[in-house]
Amino acid sequence: MRLMIAGGGGFRVPLVYRALSTGPFAGLVRELVLFDVDPGRLAAIEAVLAALDATTPGPPVRTSTSLPDALAGVDVVFAAIRPGGTAGRTADERVPLDLGLLGQETTGAGGISYALRSIPAMLELAHAMRRHCPAAWLVNFTNPAGMVTEALVPVLGKAVIGICDSASGLVSRAARAAGAPLPGGRLDGVGYYGLNHLGWLYRLESGGRDLLPGLLADAHALSTFEEGRLFPQPFLAALGSLPNEYLYYYYETERATGAIRSMHRTRGESIHEQQTELYPRLAAAGLRAYELWDAARLSREEGYLAEARTGGGHRNEEGLAGGGYERVALAVMQALSGRGDTELILNTPNSVPSQATPDAGRAVPAIPGLPAGAVVEVPCRVTRDGAAPLPQDRPAAAQLALMQRVKEVEQLTVRAATYGQRDAALQAFARHPLVDSEELAVALLAGYEAQFPGLRQLWRAGGENSFLGS
């Protein structure tokens, strides 16, 4: 298969290439095409891949700054773009922090701002795919993954699948802590429901027995993995489920915001500084390029969710190993190629195929209580025909209420970004539970419009604007 990565100059691209060079995905791709609007970033990542290829050969690589050229003849597109770059992420986080709100790139106000830039760019990519490679699949990494995927479904239908490694990582870590690692990473007996970066593991079966209640009662076992350390054991036992790590921002909002504000630099500022210095060095490093990149990756992984580790704790070896996105994406690609079905937690419309339900002929939601057309994050069966969500239990009342409200915000954001509706963007900010204020919504949108002039262009153009090159 021919694979194109949109955002081919992105920092995590070498993880995909490394996974294609050895292990279960070796030989899956006959050519890797890297597309990016920034030739300097492309050259840097090309140098890293060449250095890696010298020791661990992978598929041939071609780079392009022309989208039609890059899309020609591809079977699968991985999309991992960041309109506005790391400087944009810095603004996403700083604008709410200056108003006393949580500043995080995918959660809360920052996530809405990010989506307002990424959705128009991804819509441009989707329409280009329909013109230049209409049979290709789009596997979307671009954040916020759930919102972006929902915006693309009207254009690409089932040919777009959203991925994130956060949920599957939680399941693997919890299973290991419970003493029952999942064979081959399969999700049999796993119950998980949510939206992207807002979900809960509520069942973890092995041999017909649910191991989750025992894990939630075991403080020592919980202390052995990231999500178990984020929340107090009595809280998890009372909740009856394991939250996705990003729920820390909802359950511990004041603590997270205070910790971020106390840091010398935000996460976005740290990454922006690192990449501004790193990329020119990579392009000129020759065979040392991969070594330099990997050292930077380890440093970056150490800083992940640092605001939740204010007591001086560090990520364990598993957390620093890197990878996750690429394994999920390539497992999807492998199943789509017809090389064996699999089960993965993915972002997909909330509609279980009729043949998978007792009430054949009538589609039902995978997560009861959420609209059937809304994109959710649930276990899915992936075949050469695409991803089909598996039915989940009805969430507890408090969890469902939070999902319903955040989904309302997501759909307002999608409407704002797709059709250039400024009022919908204002409503999205005001309705988000981490903002919950019309006055703050006005201040947030004004702050983001000052940072991103393209937003005013989007409102004037009514959705015809593109951020792909900005």
C-alpha positions as CSV (number, residue, x, y, z in Angstrom):
1,M,0.0,0.0,0.0
2,R,1.1,3.6,-0.6
3,L,0.8,5.8,2.5
4,M,0.8,9.6,2.6
5,I,1.3,11.5,5.8
6,A,-0.2,15.0,5.7
7,G,2.0,16.9,8.2
8,G,5.0,14.9,7.0
9,G,7.4,17.3,8.8
10,G,5.8,16.6,12.1
11,F,7.8,15.6,15.1
12,R,6.2,12.1,15.5
13,V,6.6,11.0,11.9
14,P,9.8,9.0,12.7
15,L,7.7,6.8,15.1
16,V,5.6,5.8,12.1
17,Y,8.7,5.0,10.0
18,R,10.3,3.1,12.8
19,A,7.2,0.9,13.2
20,L,7.2,0.3,9.4
21,S,10.8,-0.8,9.5
22,T,10.5,-3.8,11.9
23,G,7.9,-5.8,13.7
24,P,4.4,-6.7,12.7
25,F,4.0,-3.7,10.3
26,A,7.2,-4.3,8.3
27,G,6.3,-4.7,4.6
28,L,2.9,-3.1,5.0
29,V,3.8,0.0,3.0
30,R,5.5,0.0,-0.4
31,E,6.1,3.8,-0.4
32,L,5.8,6.5,2.2
33,V,5.0,10.0,0.9
34,L,5.5,12.9,3.3
35,F,3.5,16.1,2.5
36,D,4.0,19.4,4.4
37,V,3.6,23.1,3.6
38,D,7.0,23.8,5.3
39,P,9.9,22.5,3.2
40,G,12.4,23.1,6.1
41,R,10.5,20.8,8.4
42,L,10.2,18.2,5.7
43,A,14.0,18.3,5.1
44,A,14.6,17.9,8.9
45,I,12.4,14.8,9.2
46,E,13.7,13.4,5.9
47,A,17.2,13.6,7.5
48,V,16.0,11.7,10.6
49,L,14.4,9.0,8.5
50,A,17.6,8.6,6.4
51,A,19.7,8.2,9.5
52,L,17.2,5.6,10.8
53,D,17.2,3.8,7.5
54,A,20.9,3.4,7.6
55,T,20.6,1.0,10.5
56,T,17.0,-0.2,10.2
57,P,15.8,0.0,6.6
58,G,12.2,0.9,5.9
59,P,10.1,1.7,2.9
60,P,11.2,4.2,0.3
61,V,10.3,7.8,1.2
62,R,9.3,10.6,-1.1
63,T,8.6,14.2,0.0
64,S,6.4,16.9,-1.5
65,T,5.0,20.3,-0.8
66,S,2.3,19.9,-3.5
67,L,-0.9,18.3,-2.1
68,P,-2.2,17.0,-5.5
69,D,1.2,15.4,-6.2
70,A,1.4,13.9,-2.7
71,L,-2.1,12.4,-3.0
72,A,-1.7,10.8,-6.4
73,G,-2.1,7.0,-6.2
74,V,-2.2,6.7,-2.4
75,D,-4.3,4.1,-0.6
76,V,-4.3,5.6,2.9
77,V,-3.7,9.1,4.3
78,F,-2.5,9.7,7.8
79,A,-3.3,13.3,8.8
80,A,-1.4,14.9,11.6
81,I,-1.3,18.6,10.8
82,R,-1.0,21.6,13.2
83,P,-2.2,24.9,11.5
84,G,-0.4,27.7,13.2
85,G,2.4,25.4,14.3
86,T,3.7,25.2,17.9
87,A,3.4,29.0,18.2
88,G,-0.3,28.5,17.7
89,R,-0.4,26.0,20.5
90,T,1.3,28.5,22.7
91,A,-1.5,31.0,22.0
92,D,-4.2,28.3,22.5
93,E,-2.9,27.8,26.0
94,R,-2.0,31.4,27.0
95,V,-5.2,33.1,26.1
96,P,-7.3,31.2,28.6
97,L,-4.6,31.2,31.2
98,D,-4.5,35.0,31.1
99,L,-8.2,34.9,32.0
100,G,-7.7,32.5,34.9
101,L,-8.9,29.5,32.9
102,L,-7.3,26.1,32.1
103,G,-4.8,26.4,29.3
104,Q,-4.5,23.1,27.5
105,E,-4.2,22.4,23.8
106,T,-7.1,20.0,23.3
107,T,-9.2,20.4,26.4
108,G,-11.4,23.4,27.2
109,A,-11.0,26.8,25.4
110,G,-7.6,25.8,23.9
111,G,-9.2,22.8,22.2
112,I,-12.0,24.9,20.7
113,S,-9.4,27.4,19.3
114,Y,-7.3,24.6,17.9
115,A,-10.4,23.0,16.2
116,L,-11.3,26.4,14.7
117,R,-8.0,26.3,12.8
118,S,-7.6,22.5,12.2
119,I,-11.1,21.8,10.9
120,P,-11.0,24.1,7.8
121,A,-7.6,22.8,6.9
122,M,-8.7,19.2,7.2
123,L,-11.9,19.9,5.2
124,E,-9.6,21.1,2.4
125,L,-7.6,17.9,2.6
126,A,-10.8,15.8,2.6
127,H,-12.1,17.5,-0.6
128,A,-8.6,17.1,-2.2
129,M,-8.8,13.4,-1.4
130,R,-12.1,13.1,-3.2
131,R,-10.6,14.7,-6.3
132,H,-7.2,13.0,-6.4
133,C,-7.6,9.6,-4.5
134,P,-11.3,9.0,-4.1
135,A,-10.9,5.4,-2.9
136,A,-8.4,6.2,-0.2
137,W,-9.0,6.0,3.6
138,L,-8.2,8.9,5.9
139,V,-6.8,8.0,9.3
140,N,-7.0,11.1,11.3
141,F,-4.5,12.0,14.1
142,T,-5.2,15.8,13.8
143,N,-6.4,17.2,17.1
144,P,-8.9,17.6,18.5
145,A,-9.4,14.2,16.9
146,G,-13.1,13.8,17.8
147,M,-14.2,17.2,16.5
148,V,-12.1,17.0,13.4
149,T,-13.4,13.5,12.5
150,E,-17.0,14.6,13.1
151,A,-16.4,17.5,10.7
152,L,-15.1,15.2,8.0
153,V,-17.8,12.5,8.1
154,P,-20.1,14.5,5.8
155,V,-17.4,14.7,3.2
156,L,-15.8,11.2,3.5
157,G,-18.4,9.1,5.2
158,K,-17.0,5.8,6.6
159,A,-13.7,6.5,4.9
160,V,-12.5,8.7,7.8
161,I,-11.5,7.1,11.1
162,G,-10.2,9.1,14.0
163,I,-7.5,7.7,16.3
164,C,-5.9,8.5,19.6
165,D,-3.6,6.3,21.7
166,S,-4.8,7.6,25.0
167,A,-7.7,5.2,25.5
168,S,-6.0,2.1,24.2
169,G,-3.0,2.9,26.4
170,L,-5.2,3.2,29.4
171,V,-6.7,-0.2,28.7
172,S,-3.3,-1.9,28.2
173,R,-1.8,-0.3,31.4
174,A,-4.9,-1.2,33.5
175,A,-4.9,-4.8,32.2
176,R,-1.2,-5.2,33.0
177,A,-1.7,-3.8,36.5
178,A,-4.7,-6.2,37.0
179,G,-2.4,-9.1,36.1
180,A,-4.1,-9.9,32.8
181,P,-2.2,-8.3,29.9
182,L,-4.4,-8.4,26.8
183,P,-3.3,-11.1,24.4
184,G,-2.1,-9.3,21.2
185,G,-3.6,-6.1,22.5
186,R,-7.1,-7.3,21.7
187,L,-10.1,-5.6,23.4
188,D,-12.3,-8.7,24.1
189,G,-14.2,-8.1,27.4
190,V,-13.3,-4.4,27.5
191,G,-16.0,-1.7,28.1
192,Y,-15.0,1.9,27.3
193,Y,-17.2,4.8,26.4
194,G,-16.5,8.5,25.8
195,L,-15.5,11.2,23.5
196,N,-11.9,11.9,22.5
197,H,-9.9,12.9,25.6
198,L,-13.1,12.3,27.7
199,G,-13.8,8.7,28.4
200,W,-13.9,5.9,31.0
201,L,-12.9,2.3,31.2
202,Y,-15.8,0.6,33.0
203,R,-15.2,-3.1,32.3
204,L,-12.0,-5.2,32.0
205,E,-12.9,-8.9,31.6
206,S,-10.5,-11.9,31.6
207,G,-11.9,-15.4,31.5
208,G,-15.4,-14.1,31.9
209,R,-14.6,-12.2,35.1
210,D,-14.5,-8.5,35.4
211,L,-11.1,-7.5,37.0
212,L,-11.8,-3.8,37.2
213,P,-13.5,-3.7,40.7
214,G,-10.5,-5.5,42.2
215,L,-8.1,-3.2,40.5
216,L,-10.0,-0.1,41.7
217,A,-9.8,-1.4,45.3
218,D,-6.0,-2.1,45.1
219,A,-4.1,1.1,45.9
220,H,-0.8,-0.5,45.2
221,A,-1.8,-1.8,41.8
222,L,-3.2,1.6,40.9
223,S,0.1,3.2,41.8
224,T,1.9,1.2,39.1
225,F,0.5,3.1,36.1
226,E,-0.1,6.7,35.0
227,E,-3.9,6.9,35.2
228,G,-4.0,5.1,38.6
229,R,-1.7,7.7,40.1
230,L,-3.6,10.7,38.8
231,F,-6.7,10.2,41.0
232,P,-7.1,9.2,44.6
233,Q,-7.9,5.5,45.1
234,P,-11.1,6.2,47.1
235,F,-12.3,8.4,44.3
236,L,-11.8,5.8,41.7
237,A,-13.4,3.1,43.8
238,A,-16.5,5.3,44.3
239,L,-16.5,6.2,40.6
240,G,-16.4,2.5,39.6
241,S,-14.4,3.2,36.5
242,L,-11.0,4.4,35.3
243,P,-11.0,7.8,33.7
244,N,-8.9,8.7,30.7
245,E,-5.9,10.8,31.8
246,Y,-7.4,14.0,30.3
247,L,-10.3,13.9,32.7
248,Y,-7.8,15.1,35.3
249,Y,-8.5,18.5,33.8
250,Y,-12.2,18.2,34.7
251,Y,-11.9,16.4,38.0
252,E,-8.9,18.5,39.3
253,T,-9.4,21.7,37.3
254,E,-8.1,24.1,40.0
255,R,-5.1,22.0,40.8
256,A,-4.2,21.6,37.1
257,T,-4.7,25.3,36.3
258,G,-2.7,26.3,39.3
259,A,0.1,24.0,38.4
260,I,0.3,25.2,34.8
261,R,0.3,28.8,36.0
262,S,3.1,28.2,38.4
263,M,5.4,26.7,35.7
264,H,8.1,28.8,34.2
265,R,6.8,27.9,30.7
266,T,3.6,26.3,29.4
267,R,3.9,23.0,27.7
268,G,3.3,24.7,24.3
269,E,6.0,27.2,25.0
270,S,8.5,24.5,26.0
271,I,7.8,22.5,22.8
272,H,7.9,25.6,20.6
273,E,11.3,26.5,22.0
274,Q,12.6,22.9,21.6
275,Q,11.4,22.5,18.0
276,T,12.6,26.0,16.9
277,E,16.1,25.1,18.0
278,L,16.0,21.4,17.0
279,Y,14.7,21.4,13.4
280,P,17.6,23.3,11.8
281,R,20.1,21.0,13.7
282,L,18.3,17.9,12.4
283,A,18.5,19.0,8.8
284,A,22.3,19.4,9.1
285,A,23.1,16.4,11.4
286,G,23.6,13.7,8.9
287,L,23.7,10.2,10.5
288,R,23.3,11.8,14.0
289,A,19.9,13.1,13.1
290,Y,18.0,10.2,14.5
291,E,20.0,10.2,17.7
292,L,19.3,14.0,18.2
293,W,15.6,13.5,17.4
294,D,15.3,10.6,19.9
295,A,16.9,12.5,22.7
296,A,14.4,15.4,22.1
297,R,11.6,12.9,22.1
298,L,12.6,11.5,25.5
299,S,12.7,15.0,26.9
300,R,9.3,15.8,25.4
301,E,7.7,12.6,26.8
302,E,9.0,13.5,30.2
303,G,7.1,16.7,30.2
304,Y,3.8,15.2,29.2
305,L,1.0,15.9,31.8
306,A,3.7,17.4,34.1
307,E,1.1,19.5,35.8
308,A,-0.4,16.3,37.3
309,R,3.0,15.4,38.8
310,T,3.8,18.5,40.9
311,G,5.1,16.4,43.7
312,G,8.3,15.7,41.7
313,G,7.2,12.4,40.2
314,H,8.5,11.3,36.9
315,R,7.1,9.2,34.1
316,N,8.1,5.5,34.2
317,E,10.0,3.7,31.5
318,E,6.8,2.6,29.8
319,G,5.6,6.2,29.6
320,L,8.9,7.3,28.0
321,A,9.0,4.5,25.5
322,G,7.3,6.5,22.9
323,G,4.8,5.4,20.3
324,G,1.1,4.6,20.5
325,Y,-0.4,6.7,17.8
326,E,1.6,4.9,15.1
327,R,0.7,1.4,16.4
328,V,-3.0,2.3,16.5
329,A,-2.9,3.9,13.0
330,L,-0.9,1.1,11.4
331,A,-3.2,-1.6,13.0
332,V,-6.1,0.2,11.4
333,M,-4.3,0.3,8.1
334,Q,-3.4,-3.3,8.3
335,A,-7.1,-4.3,8.9
336,L,-8.2,-2.0,6.0
337,S,-5.8,-3.8,3.7
338,G,-7.5,-7.1,4.4
339,R,-4.6,-8.6,6.4
340,G,-6.8,-9.6,9.4
341,D,-9.6,-8.0,11.4
342,T,-8.8,-6.3,14.7
343,E,-10.5,-4.4,17.6
344,L,-9.4,-1.0,18.6
345,I,-10.7,2.0,20.5
346,L,-11.4,4.6,17.8
347,N,-13.3,7.8,17.0
348,T,-16.3,7.0,14.7
349,P,-20.0,7.8,14.4
350,N,-22.1,6.6,17.3
351,S,-24.1,4.1,15.2
352,V,-23.8,0.3,15.6
353,P,-24.4,-1.5,12.3
354,S,-27.9,-3.1,12.2
355,Q,-26.5,-6.6,11.7
356,A,-24.7,-6.3,15.0
357,T,-27.8,-5.6,17.0
358,P,-30.7,-7.8,18.0
359,D,-33.1,-5.3,16.3
360,A,-31.8,-5.9,12.8
361,G,-32.6,-3.2,10.3
362,R,-32.5,-0.4,12.9
363,A,-29.2,1.2,13.8
364,V,-28.7,1.9,17.5
365,P,-26.2,4.2,19.2
366,A,-23.0,2.5,20.6
367,I,-23.3,4.9,23.6
368,P,-26.9,5.1,24.7
369,G,-27.9,8.7,25.4
370,L,-25.7,10.3,22.7
371,P,-26.9,11.1,19.1
372,A,-26.4,8.3,16.6
373,G,-24.6,10.6,14.2
374,A,-22.2,12.1,16.8
375,V,-18.6,10.9,16.7
376,V,-17.7,9.0,19.9
377,E,-14.7,7.1,21.1
378,V,-15.5,3.4,21.7
379,P,-14.2,-0.1,20.9
380,C,-14.6,-0.9,17.2
381,R,-14.3,-3.9,15.0
382,V,-12.0,-3.0,12.1
383,T,-12.2,-4.9,8.8
384,R,-11.4,-4.2,5.2
385,D,-14.8,-2.4,5.1
386,G,-14.0,0.1,7.8
387,A,-14.6,0.6,11.6
388,A,-17.8,-0.6,13.2
389,P,-18.5,0.5,16.8
390,L,-19.4,-2.1,19.3
391,P,-22.4,-1.5,21.7
392,Q,-21.5,-0.2,25.2
393,D,-23.4,0.1,28.4
394,R,-25.4,3.2,29.2
395,P,-23.0,5.6,31.1
396,A,-23.7,6.6,34.7
397,A,-25.8,9.8,34.9
398,A,-22.9,12.1,35.8
399,Q,-20.7,10.7,33.0
400,L,-23.4,10.9,30.4
401,A,-24.3,14.5,31.4
402,L,-20.7,15.6,30.9
403,M,-20.5,13.8,27.6
404,Q,-23.7,15.3,26.4
405,R,-22.6,18.8,27.3
406,V,-19.1,18.5,25.8
407,K,-20.7,16.9,22.6
408,E,-22.9,20.0,22.3
409,V,-19.8,22.2,22.5
410,E,-18.1,20.0,19.9
411,Q,-21.0,20.3,17.5
412,L,-21.2,24.0,17.9
413,T,-17.4,24.2,17.2
414,V,-17.7,22.1,14.1
415,R,-20.5,24.3,12.9
416,A,-18.5,27.4,13.5
417,A,-15.4,26.1,11.7
418,T,-17.3,24.5,8.8
419,Y,-19.7,27.4,8.0
420,G,-17.8,30.3,9.5
421,Q,-20.4,31.0,12.1
422,R,-18.9,33.3,14.8
423,D,-22.0,33.1,17.0
424,A,-21.6,29.3,17.1
425,A,-18.0,29.7,18.3
426,L,-19.1,32.1,21.0
427,Q,-21.8,29.6,22.2
428,A,-19.2,26.8,22.2
429,F,-16.8,28.8,24.5
430,A,-19.7,29.8,26.8
431,R,-21.2,26.3,27.0
432,H,-18.0,24.5,27.7
433,P,-18.0,23.3,31.4
434,L,-14.4,24.6,31.9
435,V,-15.5,28.1,30.8
436,D,-19.3,28.3,31.6
437,S,-19.6,32.0,31.1
438,E,-20.8,34.2,28.3
439,E,-18.6,37.1,29.5
440,L,-15.5,34.9,29.4
441,A,-16.5,33.5,26.0
442,V,-16.5,37.0,24.6
443,A,-13.0,37.7,26.0
444,L,-11.7,34.3,24.8
445,L,-12.9,34.7,21.2
446,A,-11.5,38.3,21.1
447,G,-8.2,37.0,22.4
448,Y,-8.0,34.3,19.8
449,E,-9.0,36.6,17.0
450,A,-6.2,38.9,17.9
451,Q,-3.7,35.9,17.9
452,F,-5.1,34.3,14.7
453,P,-6.2,36.8,12.0
454,G,-7.4,33.9,9.9
455,L,-10.4,33.5,12.2
456,R,-11.8,36.9,11.1
457,Q,-11.3,35.7,7.5
458,L,-13.2,32.6,8.3
459,W,-16.2,34.5,9.6
460,R,-16.2,36.8,6.6
461,A,-15.8,33.9,4.1
462,G,-18.5,31.8,5.7
463,G,-16.4,28.7,5.9
464,E,-14.6,29.1,2.5
465,N,-11.3,30.0,4.2
466,S,-8.4,27.5,4.4
467,F,-5.8,27.4,7.1
468,L,-3.7,24.6,5.5
469,G,-0.9,26.9,4.6
470,S,-1.0,29.1,7.6
